[in-house]
Amino acid sequence: MSNKTAVKNDSDVTTVFVYGYGSGNSPFFKEARTKKLDPTRWSLLLNDALSCGQKLLLMDGVDPNPVQAEIVTARPVGQMFELQVAVTR
């Protein structure tokens, strides 16, 4: 994933693939829109609710190495959910 820092426009919003485990430990694979807030904190917009503390793997389809992340905050935004995640390399 690129190392650009986030600015206040949609040009820094990209699509990533999110891998994780949902309720009942069932695995999921979702597509999400993401924006880097800083190098270790990203904002994700998903169709499904997830919980704080959940661990995720994020991939952008370009870099073959997934990025590990943990959900720090989650809130509904209309019919979507915005997640703030802490990224570890």
C-alpha positions as CSV (number, residue, x, y, z in Angstrom):
1,M,0.0,0.0,0.0
2,S,1.3,3.5,-0.7
3,N,2.9,5.6,2.0
4,K,1.0,8.8,1.1
5,T,-0.3,10.7,4.0
6,A,-4.0,11.5,4.1
7,V,-5.3,14.9,3.0
8,K,-8.9,16.1,3.0
9,N,-10.0,15.0,-0.5
10,D,-11.3,11.8,-2.1
11,S,-8.1,11.3,-4.1
12,D,-6.6,9.5,-1.1
13,V,-9.6,7.2,-0.7
14,T,-8.7,3.7,-2.1
15,T,-10.2,0.2,-2.1
16,V,-8.7,-2.5,0.0
17,F,-9.7,-6.1,0.7
18,V,-10.4,-7.0,4.3
19,Y,-9.9,-10.4,5.7
20,G,-11.1,-11.4,9.2
21,Y,-13.4,-13.4,11.4
22,G,-17.0,-12.4,12.1
23,S,-19.5,-13.6,14.7
24,G,-19.1,-17.3,15.5
25,N,-15.5,-17.3,14.2
26,S,-16.7,-17.5,10.6
27,P,-14.1,-16.1,8.2
28,F,-15.1,-13.2,5.9
29,F,-13.6,-11.4,2.9
30,K,-14.9,-7.9,2.3
31,E,-14.1,-5.0,0.0
32,A,-13.8,-1.6,1.8
33,R,-13.0,2.0,1.1
34,T,-10.1,3.2,3.1
35,K,-8.3,6.5,3.9
36,K,-5.0,6.7,5.7
37,L,-5.3,9.2,8.5
38,D,-1.6,8.8,9.4
39,P,0.9,5.9,8.8
40,T,-0.4,3.8,11.6
41,R,-4.1,4.8,11.7
42,W,-6.6,4.2,8.9
43,S,-10.3,4.7,8.4
44,L,-12.3,2.0,6.7
45,L,-15.9,2.1,5.4
46,L,-17.7,-1.2,5.3
47,N,-21.2,-2.6,4.7
48,D,-21.0,-4.8,7.8
49,A,-20.6,-4.0,11.5
50,L,-17.5,-5.3,13.2
51,S,-16.3,-4.9,16.8
52,C,-13.5,-3.0,18.5
53,G,-10.5,-5.3,19.2
54,Q,-11.1,-7.5,16.1
55,K,-7.9,-8.2,14.1
56,L,-8.0,-7.8,10.3
57,L,-5.7,-8.3,7.4
58,L,-5.8,-5.6,4.7
59,M,-4.6,-6.0,1.1
60,D,-4.7,-3.5,-1.7
61,G,-4.3,-6.0,-4.6
62,V,-0.9,-4.5,-5.6
63,D,1.3,-5.3,-2.7
64,P,1.4,-9.1,-2.1
65,N,2.0,-8.6,1.7
66,P,-1.0,-8.1,3.9
67,V,-1.1,-5.3,6.5
68,Q,-2.2,-6.3,10.0
69,A,-4.7,-4.1,11.7
70,E,-6.9,-4.0,14.8
71,I,-10.2,-2.2,15.1
72,V,-9.9,0.7,17.6
73,T,-13.3,2.4,17.1
74,A,-16.5,1.5,15.1
75,R,-19.5,3.6,14.4
76,P,-22.5,3.5,12.1
77,V,-22.6,6.0,9.2
78,G,-26.0,5.8,7.5
79,Q,-26.2,2.2,6.3
80,M,-22.4,1.7,6.4
81,F,-20.0,1.4,9.3
82,E,-16.8,3.5,9.7
83,L,-13.9,1.7,11.5
84,Q,-10.7,3.3,12.7
85,V,-8.0,0.7,12.7
86,A,-4.4,0.7,14.1
87,V,-2.0,-0.7,11.5
88,T,1.0,-2.8,12.4
89,R,3.7,-3.8,9.9
